[in-house]
Amino acid sequence: MLETHLASIEVLLLISAIVAIVAQRLHVPYTVGLVAAGIGLALLNVPVAFELSKELIFAAFLPPLIFEAALHLRWKELRGDAPVIGIFASVGVVLSAGLTAVGMHFLAGWSWVTASLFGALIAATDPVSVVATFKEAGVKGRLRLLMEGESLLNDGFAAVAFVIALAAANGESISAASIAGNLLWIVGGGVACGALVAGAVLLVAGRTEDPLLEITFTTVAAYGSFFVAEHFHASGVLATLTAGLIVGNLGPLGSISTRGRDAVITFWDYAAFVVNSLIFMLIGLQEGHLQFGAILLPIVIAIVVVMVGRAAAIYPCALLFAGSERLRVSRAHQHVLFWGGLRGALALALALGLPESIPGRDELVTVTFAVVAFSIVVQGLTMVPLLRRLGQIQ
């Protein structure tokens, strides 16, 4: 079994390296090429020993991707735009989830339970897709900070919305106190777990200047913070984000030695490349095995209402800062934030983790995959032209 899994990983990594070369030559996004390659493998019935699951995404893929992105975020810059990012990640998520649920209920005929679950799991932009796309496009400055910061932070509020919707689906009572308690525990607990794990790891890391040991300690910080938070039902994404911010901002990579700094950065850049390669290839593989034709109308409705929900998450929220010279979000940035709100592995993990007893679960999962496919392929392919047209990149 282990040999089969390792062989599958080696094959996928080889294909992803070839896809990367071809994508560079054709000037198309690497992530789109990976999804297309995965679909091709599925259509050719190429055997792969494993497939996407909530456990695989949470246990293997999310921690290194979140940690690597947070490692490069500068706290001073993030703090300056914290009010904007905070509103997008909280009020924006609530607006997006609510409008999506309403749209799916009235337009697609879904029950309130199914529609609410879909609205919650699809509301948050996916840090995996967003970070990969913006990094590849060469986006820098405030725009990248706003986009990455929002995608990394909005998981907490989406998780609360998802917990509430799942509790309602299971017939549990919901109150304002329980909502506030869940929010405090998921967000606050995630941040606390990340800070505690990162602090403990850096305390030990400060006793060595061996780059290999320092890489090992940062790996413990990335995965340890995530697993500890998830064990206590807090946000693993926010925990790993916090750990990455602490390691990356306390002096030269916290207690990491000057000699080990380049080694740590290089390691995490490569780890992010490997995980991105596997995750987008597996998304394509799963897409290739699904039958979308039977529920084409709900899929089209879902894509439309998700885009409307994303618009509601950006444009009205940006208006709140229109009178501030420092915090005002330009119209060009708003357009990019709207179209760049990609969905991906996070939404799939939540959908795949739904209990079998949820009404309409199979259709919900298939529609989620379709929305993710649209997001990665259509929005991904048009992102660079949009950035150029708006003057955000050369």
N, C-alpha and C positions, 0 to 999 in steps of 0.2 A: 504493500500500500504506500509506504513512504517513498520507495523508489519510483512508483508511478507518479506520485505528486511532484517529486523533484524533477522528473523528466518533463512533465507538463509545464512546470515553471521555466525550465531551460528553453523549451520550444517557444513559449510565449515571449520570453525576453529576447530571443534571437529574432523573432518576427517583429517585435516592437522596435528593435534597433534598425532593422531594414526599413520599417515604416517611417522611422524618424528621418532617415536619409532621403527617402522618396518625398516625404512631406516638405523637407527643406528645399528640395529641387523644384517642387511644384508650387511652393509658397502657399501651402494650405496648413491650417492648424494641426499640430501633432495629435491632439486629442481626437479630432474628427477622423484622422487617418487610423487611429487605433480602434475606434468604434467600428469603422468600415471594415477593417481587417477582421475584427471579431465576428461581425455578421457574415463575412465571407467564409470563415472557418466553420461557422454553424451551418451554412448552406451546403458546404462540402462534407458535412458530417465528420469533421476531424475530431477524434476523441480527446477530451480534456478531463482530467481526473477530478476536478472540483468545479463548483459554480458559485455564483454570488449568493451569500446568505447574510443575515444580520450579524451572526457571530463572526464571520470572516471579515466583514467590513469593520466592525467595532474592535475586534481583537487584533487584527493585523494591519489594516490600511489607514484608519483615521489617525491614530496617535502620531506616526512619523510625519504625516502630511501637515497636521495642525502644528506640531512642534517646530518643523522646519520653517513654516510661514511665520510663526510667532518669533522665532529666533532672529528674523531680519527686521521685525517691526521695532521702531524706535519709540520708546515710551513718551519722550518729550513731544514728539509730533502727534502721537495718538491722543495724548492728554489735551492738546490744543483743540482737536476736533471731537472730543468726547461727547459734547452735547448733541452734535449732528448725528454721529454714529449711534449714540444711545437712542435717539428718537427713531431713526430708521430701523434699528434692531428690536425695538419694543412696540411702539405705536404702529410702525409700518407692518410688522409681522401680524399684529392683531387685525389690522384692516385687510391685509392680504388674505389671511385665513378666513375671515368672516365673509368677505365678498365671494371667495372661491366656493365656500360651503353653500352659500345662498344660490349661487349660479348653478351648481351641480344639482341642488335639490329641485329648483323650479324649471331648469332647462333640460336637464338629463333625466329627471324623474327619480333620482336617488333618494333613499330614505335620509332623514336628518342625521342618523347615526353614521352612515357610510359617507355622506357628504362632509360632515364635520371632521371625521378622521382624515379624509383626503385633504381638506382645507388646511388642517394643522400640519400634516407631514410634508406638504408641498410648499408651505408658506416661506420657510427659511431658505435663503439661497445657500447653495452647497459650497463649502470652503474648498473642497477638492477641485471642483470644476472651475470655480472663480479664480483661485490662485494660479492654477495651471494655465488658464487662458490668458490672464493678464501678464503673467511672467513671460509667456511665449510671445505676446504681442509687444513686449518692451515698454509697457505703460509704467510711468514713474510719477513721483510727486504726490500731490494731494489726492488726485483721482484714484490712484492705486491704493492709497491709505484708506480712503473712504470705502472703497469697494471691498478690500480685504478685511478691513476692520469690521464692517457690517456683517460680512459673511461668517466671520469667526465668532461674533457676539450674538447674532440673532438665534443661534441654536438654543440658547437657554429659554427664551420666550416661546419658541416653537415647541420645545419639549414640554413646557407647562401646558400649552394649548392641547398638545397630543395626549398628555396624561389626563386632562379634563375630559376630552372627547372619548378616550378609552374607558374612563370610569363611567361616563354616561352610557356607553355601549354595554357595559356590564351591569347596568342597573343600580349603580352606587349613587348615593346622594351627594350633591355638590353645593357648597356654600361659598360665600365671599371669603370666609375665614380659611377654608380649605384651599381656595385658589391662592390666597396670599401666602399661606404656609408652604404650599408646593413651590411657588415662585422663589420664596426666600431660601428654601432648602436646595432646590435644583441649582439656582444661580449662586447664592452665597456659599453653599456647600461645595460646589465645583471650584470656586475661586479659592476657598480655604484649603481644600485638598491639594490643589496645584501649588499653593504657596508653601504648605508644610512639606510636601515631598521635595520640591525644588530646593527649599532651604536646607533640608537634611542632606540631600545629595551634594550640594555645593559645599557644605561644611566638611564633608569627607573628601571631596575632590580637591579642596584647597591644600590637602596634605601630600599631594603628589604633583609632579610635573611631567609625568609620562603621558604622551598624547593618546596612547591606546587605552590607558585607564580612564583618561578624561572623556574619551568617546564613550566608553562603557558606562560611565556615570551619567552622561547626558541621555543615553538610551534608557537607563533606569528611570530617569526623570520623566521622559516622554511617556513610556508605557506605564510606569508605576503610578503617576498622577492620574492617568486615564482610568486604570483598573480600580484604584482605590475609590475614586469618585463614583464610578458605576456600581461598585459593590455597595455603597451607601445610598444608591439611587439619586445621586446628584449628577450634574452634567460633566461627563468625561471630556467633552470638547472644551468647555470652559476651564477645566482643570489643567489640561495639557496646554491650552493657550496661556494660562497664567504661569505655568512652569517655564514655557518657552520665553515669555516676556521677562521673567526674572533672570533666567540664565543669560539671555541676550543683552540685558540692560544694566546689570550690576557690574560696572567696570568693564574690562575687556572679557566679555562672556562670563560674567560673575567671577567665580574663583578659578576659572580655567586659566592656565598659564599662557603667557604670550606665545610660547613655542607651540602650544597645543591648539591655539585659536584657529589657524588655517586648516589644521587637520580635522577639527570638529566641524567647521563650516563645509569643507569638502565632503566629509562623510554624510552629512545631512542633505546636502544637495544631491548626492548620488542616491541616497535612500528614497528621497522624494521622487526622483526619476524612475526608480524601479517600481515603487508602489503605484505611481501614476500609470505606468505602462501596463501593469497587471490589471488594475481596476477598470480602466477604460476598455481594455481588450475583453475582459469578462462581461462588461456591460453589453458590448457588441455581440458576444456569444449568446447571452441570454436573450437579447432582442431578436436574434435570428431564429430562435426556437418558438417565439410567441406568435399567436394568430391574432392579428389586429383587425382583420376584415370584418369579423362578426360584430364588433362593437365600434365601428368607425365613427358613428355619430357621437357617442359619448366622448370619444377621443378628441374630436374636433371641438366639441363644446368645452372640454377640459382645457385644451390649449388656449382657447379664447379667454375663458374666465380666469385662468392663471395669469395671463398677460394683463388683463384688466386689474386683477388684484395687485400685481406688481406695480402697475402705474399708480394705483391708490397708495401704495407703500412709499413711493418716491415723491411725486409732484406735490401733493398736499403737505407732506411733512417738510419738504424743502421750503415751502412758503413760510413756514414758521420762522425761518432765519433770513428771510428776504430783507429785513430792515437792519441786519447786522453786517457791517463792512467786513469783519473778520470771519464770521461763520457763514456768510451767504454762499449758497451753492449755485454756480453758474448754470445757465440753461444747457450748455453743452455737456457739463458733468451730469446733470439730471438725466439727459437722454442716454448717456452711456450707462449710468447706474440702473436705469430702467431696462435697457436691452441686455445689459451684462449680468442680470440676475439669473444666472444659470442654476439649473437643478441637476442633481447627480446622485452620488452614492449615498448620501445621508437620507434622502427621501426614499431610496430603494431599500435601505436597511430598515427603516421604520415600517414600510409597507410589507416587506418580507417577514418581519417579526410579528405581524398581526396574528392573533389566534384564529384557528380555523373556524371557530364559532361565529365570527363577525359576519353579519349578513352582507352578501355581495363582495366578499373578500377577493375572490379570483378576478372579478372584473376590475376592482379597485387596483389590484396589483398590476394588471395588464395596462390599465390607463396610466398608472404612474410611470411604467416603463416607456410608454409612448410619449408622455410629456417630457421625460428625461431625454429621450432620443431627439425630439424636436429641439429641445434646449441646446444640447451639445452640437448637433449637426447644423441646424438652421441658424440659430443665434451664434454658434461658434464660427461658422463660415463667414458670416456677415459682420463679425465684430471688428476685425481689422479694417475693412473698408469704411465702416462707420466711424472708427477712431480717426482715420485719415481725413474723412470728409469734415469732421468736426474740429480738425486741427490739433488732435491730442497726441498724435505720433507723426513721424516723418514718412 
